[in-house]
Amino acid sequence: MDISSMIMGAAIASVMWIGFVPWARLKRLRELEAQAAGDAGEGPRSSS
């Protein structure tokens, strides 16, 4: 494999990483927020 192919592969991988990681973290954050909202909503109902 020549150097230009390695550079091209690294460039593609870095662009994919930059595109994928924030969306994956955002999805996880939304799941945690939904879970926290569900837990907060269940608290007063279960105590009454």
Secondary structure as GFF3:
##gff-version 3
##sequence-region A 1 48
A	DSSP	alpha_helix	3	47	.	.	.	ID=ss1
###
